[in-house]
Amino acid sequence: MWTPFRYLIAGRPKWDVCWVDLGIVPNPRQWLEERLGPLAGFEAIPECRPMTSREAMAGGFLQKPAPDRWVRGMQ
């Protein structure tokens, strides 16, 4: 199941959203901080229900992310 979280990178003005499979990444905050640096905020989004991989793929939510210069190690 993919669970939605919102996070705020320290020093940035807006929140971003990520969907995490907690079976693969049990500690998403730590995983994000290792790649993005310190987070000023991190929380689950209670108004969104988790999705199965099939639902996420059908809705186009799970895609290969575009390269981003501030994310280290992403391919």
Backbone torsions as a table, in degrees:
resi	resn	phi	psi	omega
1	MET	NA	139.7	178.6
2	TRP	-99.7	123.3	-176.6
3	THR	-110.3	134.0	-179.0
4	PRO	-85.2	139.4	175.3
5	PHE	-133.2	153.8	169.9
6	ARG	-115.8	145.9	-178.6
7	TYR	-142.2	152.8	179.7
8	LEU	-126.0	117.1	178.0
9	ILE	-75.8	132.4	-179.6
10	ALA	-52.8	129.8	178.3
11	GLY	88.5	-2.9	179.2
12	ARG	-104.7	150.7	-174.4
13	PRO	-85.5	-15.9	-174.9
14	LYS	-128.4	152.1	177.6
15	TRP	-78.6	148.4	173.2
16	ASP	-118.8	166.3	-178.3
17	VAL	-121.9	142.2	172.8
18	CYS	-135.6	150.2	174.0
19	TRP	-110.1	129.2	-172.7
20	VAL	-127.2	135.4	170.6
21	ASP	-88.7	105.4	-175.0
22	LEU	-67.7	-15.2	173.6
23	GLY	-72.6	-24.3	179.2
24	ILE	-99.7	-41.3	-179.5
25	VAL	-121.4	87.8	-175.4
26	PRO	-69.1	-22.6	179.2
27	ASN	-124.7	81.0	-174.1
28	PRO	-65.0	-32.1	178.5
29	ARG	-62.6	-47.8	178.8
30	GLN	-61.4	-42.7	179.8
31	TRP	-59.4	-45.8	178.8
32	LEU	-65.1	-43.8	-178.6
33	GLU	-63.6	-33.4	177.1
34	GLU	-65.4	-26.4	-177.0
35	ARG	-102.2	-31.8	-173.8
36	LEU	-110.0	-14.8	-175.0
37	GLY	98.0	-171.8	-175.4
38	PRO	-60.4	140.8	176.1
39	LEU	-104.6	136.0	176.7
40	ALA	-85.5	-17.4	178.9
41	GLY	-160.1	149.5	178.3
42	PHE	-159.0	127.5	179.9
43	GLU	-159.2	152.1	173.5
44	ALA	-69.2	153.8	177.4
45	ILE	-101.0	99.0	-172.4
46	PRO	-67.7	-25.3	-178.0
47	GLU	-78.1	-6.6	177.1
48	CYS	-108.4	134.9	176.9
49	ARG	-89.0	151.7	175.8
50	PRO	-61.5	153.0	178.8
51	MET	-118.8	150.7	171.3
52	THR	-76.9	164.5	177.8
53	SER	-60.8	-38.4	179.9
54	ARG	-62.0	-45.4	178.2
55	GLU	-62.5	-43.4	-177.7
56	ALA	-65.1	-42.0	179.4
57	MET	-67.3	-40.4	-179.7
58	ALA	-64.0	-36.3	-179.9
59	GLY	-84.9	-4.2	179.4
60	GLY	77.8	16.2	-178.7
61	PHE	-77.1	-32.3	-179.5
62	LEU	-100.4	108.2	179.4
63	GLN	-138.3	160.3	174.2
64	LYS	-66.5	123.8	-177.4
65	PRO	-68.3	147.9	175.5
66	ALA	-68.9	148.5	176.6
67	PRO	-58.7	140.4	-178.9
68	ASP	-136.7	127.5	-172.5
69	ARG	-66.7	-20.6	-179.6
70	TRP	-96.4	4.6	174.9
71	VAL	-106.7	114.9	-178.2
72	ARG	-83.8	138.1	172.0
73	GLY	80.6	6.2	180.0
74	MET	-86.5	135.1	-178.7
75	GLN	-116.5	NA	NA
